[in-house]
């Protein structure tokens, strides 16, 4: 309902006490239980944030370890340049719903996100604390409405609104890392609670040389097997170790360059 000063009244999702929400204000804190509610088109949902446990130096170290890993190109950690690392709280819709008699927990971006893999995060309930608007860091406002999120659940997950048990807006602490490699700019996100690194597009290892070596090795051993079968089995005994050494050496040489 609306009173004379233009404020609407809703109930707290935590204790059901009445809340007074000023128009245009998306957040309201219950004066009875202290829970913070997010208001979107007359809907109230729980609003949380995850406390960060990783500082910027730890985030940079996690990014460096990921760059030096097996998924990225050789020496990405040494040949790339980290241009910027910024800390922010990114909004995600956290939904608990029933699907085929099982409860599912889904994480969906509540704002434009360049790294969709962030939705694979697992957030333990113990990590959630009531939202604090005074938390240090940029708080990214949600731009995906509640109704849009519900429609995506219907279209992508085949979950009807009546099967949703709980909805929360969760602000995740993340470090957004911008880096340059071969004159191209990339983005990686480091979770400030777990140090996990997420990236959709990055300088990945080129797999074609390894595929080519595998195909060549298969063909060589197949031919050697045929020759040994029709000529002399000793050919296989002598040739197999030699081929293994040759292809292993090729693999080592390529891994040092790719």
Protein Blocks (a to p, Z undefined) as FASTA:
>chain_A
ZZfkopacdddfklopacdddehiabdcdfklopacddeehiacdddddddfbdfklmmm
mmmmmmmmmkbcehklmmpccfbdcddddddddddddeehiacdddddfbdcfblklmmp
ccdfklpccddfkbgcjddddfbdfklmmmmmmmmnopafklpmbdcdddddddddddde
ehiacdddddfklopacdfbdcdddfklmmmmmmmmmmmmmmmmmmmmmmomklmmmmmm
mmmmmmmmmmmmmmmmZZ
